[in-house]
Amino acid sequence: MKIFIALLLVVVAGCSPATQQNPSWCSADVVRSDAEGVLAGITRATIAKDIDAYMSFVPEESVIDDTSGEVIDRAALRAYVLRDWSVIPETLSLDQSVESVALDGCESAELIVNQRWERLMTRPNGSTETDRVLTTQRHRETWRHTAQGWRAFEIEELGGDIFVNGERYVPE
């Protein structure tokens, strides 16, 4: 009888449904790879000042919570990017790196992204003189999987530094 029960348990265990596997896109490695690709595309678009290429990486529902507390939707982001680019004759370097990825099931992932952007910017009041501006910024980003791969839907700026011509700048 004990042998029969042991055999029955083996048969029942063999008939139970297989453990459901996550889709191939549901891994921290895939999220990181997609994010690095998106960030590289945004970098190329920024250097080329190609707003359509830039916006192709930004989902319709995307929002940014900047350090001032303002929440910026996709339409406002487009306007702000174009405004910023109008006073940036040249991007000298733009480095964006994924520090960490934490999956929340297959629904979303939280990334910490570091950005370092050095550029020439014209001075205010119509001056043609430029300053060398370096900003660093750390982001907490929520990414979700889309038909185009993983995309950032929410970005929270965590702060950073600003340097103008090598001197630390503190806004008033």
C-alpha positions in Angstrom: 0.0 0.0 0.0 2.8 2.4 0.8 4.4 1.8 -2.6 1.0 2.5 -4.3 0.6 5.8 -2.4 4.2 6.8 -3.3 3.6 5.9 -7.0 0.3 7.9 -6.9 2.1 11.0 -5.6 4.7 10.7 -8.3 2.0 10.4 -11.0 0.0 13.3 -9.6 3.1 15.5 -9.3 4.0 14.7 -13.0 0.4 15.7 -14.1 0.4 19.1 -12.4 0.6 22.1 -14.7 4.1 23.3 -15.5 5.3 26.3 -13.7 4.4 29.3 -15.7 7.5 31.0 -17.1 7.8 34.8 -17.5 7.9 36.2 -21.1 11.4 36.5 -22.5 11.2 40.3 -22.2 10.5 40.1 -18.4 14.0 40.1 -17.0 16.3 42.8 -15.5 18.8 42.2 -18.3 16.3 42.9 -21.0 15.0 46.0 -19.1 18.6 47.3 -18.8 19.4 46.5 -22.5 16.2 48.3 -23.7 16.8 51.2 -21.4 20.4 51.6 -22.6 19.1 51.5 -26.2 16.5 54.2 -25.4 19.0 56.4 -23.6 21.4 56.1 -26.5 18.7 57.1 -29.0 17.8 60.1 -26.8 21.4 61.1 -26.7 21.7 60.9 -30.5 18.5 62.9 -30.9 19.7 65.5 -28.5 23.0 65.9 -30.2 21.3 66.2 -33.6 18.4 68.3 -32.2 15.9 66.0 -33.8 12.7 66.5 -31.8 10.8 63.8 -33.6 13.4 61.2 -33.0 13.6 62.4 -29.3 9.8 62.2 -28.8 9.6 58.7 -30.5 11.1 57.3 -27.2 8.6 59.1 -25.0 5.3 57.3 -24.4 2.0 59.2 -24.6 1.4 58.8 -20.8 4.9 59.8 -19.8 5.4 62.3 -16.9 8.4 63.9 -15.3 8.4 65.1 -11.7 11.2 67.6 -11.6 13.0 68.8 -8.4 10.8 71.9 -8.1 7.6 69.8 -7.8 6.3 70.6 -11.2 4.9 67.6 -13.1 5.6 67.7 -16.8 3.5 65.8 -19.3 4.6 64.7 -22.8 3.4 67.9 -24.6 5.1 70.2 -22.0 8.3 68.1 -22.3 8.4 68.6 -26.1 8.0 72.4 -25.6 10.7 72.5 -22.9 13.1 70.4 -25.0 12.7 72.7 -28.0 13.1 75.8 -25.7 16.3 74.4 -24.2 17.7 73.4 -27.6 17.2 76.9 -28.9 19.9 78.2 -26.5 22.3 75.3 -26.8 24.5 75.7 -29.9 26.3 72.5 -29.1 26.1 69.4 -26.9 29.7 68.6 -26.0 28.8 65.3 -24.2 25.7 63.5 -22.9 26.3 60.4 -20.8 23.4 58.5 -19.4 23.9 55.3 -17.4 21.6 52.8 -15.7 22.8 52.4 -12.2 20.2 49.8 -11.1 17.1 47.9 -12.2 14.5 46.4 -9.9 11.6 44.5 -11.5 8.1 44.7 -10.0 6.9 41.4 -11.5 6.6 41.8 -15.3 4.4 44.9 -14.9 7.1 47.5 -14.3 10.6 48.2 -13.3 12.3 50.9 -11.3 15.6 52.2 -12.7 18.1 54.6 -11.2 19.6 56.5 -14.1 22.5 58.9 -13.9 23.0 61.7 -16.4 25.9 64.0 -17.2 25.3 66.6 -19.8 28.0 69.1 -20.9 27.0 71.8 -23.5 27.6 75.3 -24.7 24.7 77.6 -23.8 24.1 81.2 -25.0 23.8 83.8 -22.3 20.4 85.4 -21.6 19.2 88.7 -23.1 20.1 87.8 -26.7 23.8 87.7 -26.2 25.8 85.6 -28.6 28.4 84.7 -26.0 28.3 81.1 -24.7 29.0 79.5 -21.4 30.2 75.9 -20.9 27.5 74.3 -18.7 27.7 70.9 -17.0 24.7 69.4 -15.2 24.5 66.1 -13.4 21.2 64.6 -12.5 20.0 61.4 -10.9 16.6 59.9 -11.8 14.3 57.4 -10.3 12.4 56.1 -13.4 9.4 53.7 -13.7 9.6 51.7 -17.0 6.8 49.5 -18.4 6.9 47.1 -21.3 5.3 48.3 -24.6 5.1 46.9 -28.1 8.3 48.9 -28.8 10.1 47.4 -25.7 10.6 48.8 -22.3 9.9 52.6 -22.0 10.1 55.2 -19.2 6.6 56.4 -18.1 7.5 58.2 -15.0 10.7 60.1 -14.2 11.5 61.6 -10.8 14.5 63.9 -10.7 16.4 63.3 -7.5 18.8 66.2 -7.8 22.3 66.9 -9.1 24.8 69.6 -9.7 25.3 72.5 -12.1 28.6 74.0 -13.1 29.1 77.1 -15.4 32.5 77.5 -16.8 33.9 75.1 -14.2 32.4 77.0 -11.2 29.6 75.4 -9.2 26.3 77.3 -9.7 23.6 77.4 -7.1 20.2 78.7 -8.4 18.6 81.3 -6.1 
